Amino acid sequence: MSTFEPKITRLQPVTSVQTRLKAGRELAKDGRRDEALVEFEAAVRLDPNSKMARLAVGGVKARQKRYDEAIKEYREVLRIDPLNFQGHLRLARVYLAKKENEKALEFANGALGIDPKSPDAMLMVGTLLMAGGDYPGARAQFTKAVQINPRLVRARLHMSYLLKRLGEVDEAIAQVTAAMRIEPENAKVHSVLGRLHLFRNDYVGASEAFQKAIALDPDNHTEAFLGLAEAFVKSGKLEQAEEALRRCPEHLESRPRIHKLWGDVHETRGLYRDAVEEYRAFAVLAAGESADPPAGPVTSDPETADTQAWKELAASLRKASDLDREQRKLEQIEAPAGED
């Protein structure tokens, strides 16, 4: 009897950079970024000189706010290919997120030099010029982006941000209205329109626009709920404002503004102590967890302080919170949208 036993060699699954990238993109599309990163990093190990793989790794890390690691990946792309458009553009985005605007502008100009007709590069350069106070330069870039692609909604929204800052609110609304004709189901367009109506003290128009944004995109509606609550507060519709605030998702970025708006509601209702607590929470969260609550004019025991003292303190903190929010609006520049 034969004792021959055949040896079976099991073949390992065949994989490739493209296979890993495809798998990673599918995972990223489902919001499973950690798993996507595993696939993208595997693609880099298979081919360390793959520009697409390194761009994908950098994109996930940028979205995770691991900016220095993203920069490392994008710089590797430029080492491999110094004229890579996406490498320059994404470095500009990350440096903007890090508030290193000079470096961001350097790479944005690099991207524009590689592709002088790229609306994305124009929007990035314009955004950075606007951040630096060069409004004519920013306007020129946004105008060119609209001229190259009149149906590019992002370009019209960026132009509207600039026009609002310049006080040309009617023209800003015209740009957003044009964007709405192009993409009537775009929730962000309606939310931006709501902000412009709010800026003009048109609280009815603002609330209608914010409600439309919420209806169109119920899963990404934080900004619209905050705007809706603000419109209701300023128009004296406090019960509706409270409902909007209760429904507003809380996260790191929204929490300070939620406290500020609750403070406005309580102060309007005459609940001054409650208002003070909310305004103090806003001040601490807006400044950072290590900040101390702001000092106020009340020096007596909070438990025995009279109503007038609480009223004065609430008014003082509300004024401070309003000034803080206006300053943050001036400092906050949004990078042109785009997949990293």
N, C-alpha and C positions, 0 to 999 in steps of 0.2 A: 504494500500500500504506500502510495506516495505521501510524503510529509511536506510537500511543497506548499508554502503559504505565500501568496502573492502580496507584495508590498504596494500599498496604495498611497500615492502622493496626492494630498489634497491641495488643490490650487487655491491660492489666496484670492479674495475678491479683487478684481481689477478696478483700480481707481485712477483718477486723473484730476488735474487742476480744475478742468471744466466741470467734472462731476461734483467735486467738492463745492465749487462756487454755486452751482445750480442748487445743491442741497441747502447751502447756507442762505441763499436768497429766499427760498421757500420758507425756511424757518424765520427769517427776519420779517417776511411779509405777515406771518402769523404772530408777530410780536415776541418771538422766542429768541431774543438777541444773544443770550449767553450761549445757547446751543448753536446759533448761527456763527458766533465767534469761533467756536471749536472747529467748525467746518472751514471757515476762512483761514484760520491759522494752520490747519492741516494742508490747505492749498499752498500756503507760503512755504511750508516745510518741503513740499513736493517740488516747488520751483521758487527759490528765494528771489529770483529776478522777475517774477510775475507782477506786472504793474497792477493788473486787475485785482489780484489777490490782496496785495498790500493796500490798495484803495479801499477794498471791502473791510479789511481789518481796521483800518483807520476810521472808516465810517461808523462802525459799531462803537468803537472806543470814544469817538467824538459825541455820539448820542448818549453814551454813558457818562459823559463829562470827564472822561479820562484824557484830558486835552494834551498833556505832555506825551502820553503814549501815542496818541493819534498823530501828533506832530512828527514823532520819530518815524512812523510808517510813511507819512506823506513825503518827508525828506528823503527817505529811501527811494521813493518813486522818482524824485527829481535827480537822485544820484544815478539811477538807471537811465532816466530819460529827462535831461534838463529842460526840455521844451514841452513837457507833458502839461497840457492845459488843466486837467482836473487836479493834478498835484498842486499847481499854483493857486487855483481857485479855492480848493479845500483848506490849504494852509491859511489863506486870507480869512476864511470863515472861522477857523479855530482861533486864530489870533484875535479876531474881533470878539469872539466869545470870552477870551481871556482879557479883554479890554486893552490889548497891546495894539493900538490902532496904527501906529507907525509901521510896524512889521506887517500888519494886515494890508495896509495900503500898498506896501512894496510888492507883495505877492499878487494883490488884485491887479495892479498895473502890469505885472508880469503876465497874468492871464490875458489881459486885454491886448497886450503886445503880441501874444501868440495868436489870438483870434480877435482882431479889431471889430468884428461884426457880431460878437457874442453878447446878446442881451444880459445873460447871467453875469458876465464880467462887468458890463456897464452898470448894472444894478449894484454890484458889490462896490465898485469904485465910487459910485454916487452916494451910497450909504455911508461910506467912510468920509467922503468930503462933507456930507451933511453933519456927521458927528463932529468934524473939526470946524464947523461953522462956515465952510465955503459953500454957501447956498447957491450962488450962480453956477459954480462948477457942478454941484450935485444936480441942479435943474437941467443942465446941458446933457449930463449922462442919462438921466431918466427920460428926457425928451427923445434922445436918440434911440433908446430902447423901445419906446412906444412907436417911433417911426419905423423901426426895423420890423417890429411885430405888433401891429395895432391891437391884436387879439390877445396879447399877453397880459393877463389879469394882474399878475404880480407887479409888472411895470407900472400899471395905473394905480395900484394901491400904494406903491412907494412914492409916486408923484403926489398922491393925495396927502401922505404924511408930511411931505415937504411943504406943500401949499398950505396946509393947516398951520404949520409952524410959522409960515410967512404971513399968516393972517388972511390968506385968500381962501376963506372957507367955502364960498359959493363955487369956486373953481374946483376945490377939492371934492365937493359933493358931485360936481359934474363928472369928474374922473371916476368916482366910485359908481355913479349911475351908469356910466359907459361900461364899466366892468360887470355890472349886474346884467346888462343886456347880453353880454358875452357868455356869462355863466350864471344864469338866474338861480341855480340851485346851490351855489357856493355859499356856505354858511358864513365863512369869514368875511365875505364882501358885505353881507347884511350887518355883521357885527361892527365892521369899520364904519358903515353908514350910521349905525346907532351912536357910535362915539362922536361923530361929527354933529349929529342932531343934538346930542347932549352938550357939546361944546357951545352950540348956539342957543341953549336953554329951550330947545324944542323937545319937551319931555314926552309929548304924545308920539311924535315921530320917532324918538329914540326908543321908547318902549315897544312900538310896533316892529321896528327893525330888529331889536334884540329877541323878541318873541319869535320872529321869523327864523332867525339864526338857530335858536334852540330847537324849533320844529324840524329844521333841515338836518341838524347834526346833533341828535340827543346824547351821543357818547362823548362829544368834545365841546361842551357848552359852558365851561367855567367862565370865560371872559364875558360871554353873553349874559349869564346870570348875574355877574357882578355889575355889568352895565345896567341891566334891567332893575336891579335893586337900587342903584344910584338914581336912576330916573324916577323911580317911585318915591324915594326919600325926598328928592328935591321938589316933587310935585305934591308932597304931603300925603301920599297914599301909603301910609305906614304899614297897614296890614298886608298889602301886596308886597311891600319891600321885605317884610319879615318872612313871608312865604318863599320869596325868591332866594333869600339868604339861607333858609333851611334846606332848600333843594340844591344849593350850590356845592359842588364837590370841593372838599378841602384837601389841599396839598401844600407843599412848601411855598410855592409862589403865591397862591391865593389866600393863604391864612391871614397875612397882615391886613389885606384889604377887607376881608370879611369882618375882622375885628373893628376896623375903622368905620365900616358902614353900620355895624351894630351900635357903635358909639353914637353915630349920627341919629339913628332911630331912637335910642334911649334919651339923648339930649333933647330931641324934638318933643318927646313925650313928657319931658320934665323929670326923668329918672336920672338925675345928675350923677349920683354915685355909681350907678351901673355904667353910665357913659364914661366916667373917668376910668373905670377898670378896663373897659374895651379900648379906649385910646392909649392907655399905658401898655396894654398887650400889643397893640399895633406898633407903638414906638420901639418896644423891645425886639419884636420879630423883624421889623423893617431894618433895624440897625444891626441885628445879629444877636445870637443867643448870649453872648458875653456882655452885652450892654446892660447898664443899670436903668431902671425905670426913670423917666424924666422927672426932675424936680418940679414942684408946683407951688402956688402961693399958699396952700393950706399948711399951717404949722401946728394946728391943734390935733388932738387925738381924733383919728378918722371915725371912731365910733361915736364921738360926741360932736363932731363938726356940724355946724348948722347948714341949712339948705342953701343959703346964699353963698357960703364958702364953696360948697360942692358945685354950685352953678357956675361960679367964677372959674373954678379949676377946670370944669368940663369945657367951658367956652375957650379957655386958654389952650387946652390940649387939642381941641377941635381945630383951632386956628393953626396950631403947629403941625397937626397931621395933614391939613389941607396944603400948607406950604411944602411939607415933605413930599407929598404925592405929586405936586406940580413940578418940583425939582426933579423927581425921579422920571417923570414923563419927558422932561427935556434931555435927561441923560440916557434914557433907554432908546437904543437904536436897534431895529430889528434887521437881522441879516436876511438877504434874499433867500427865499425858500429853495430847497433843492435836496435831492437825495444824496446822502454821503455814502 
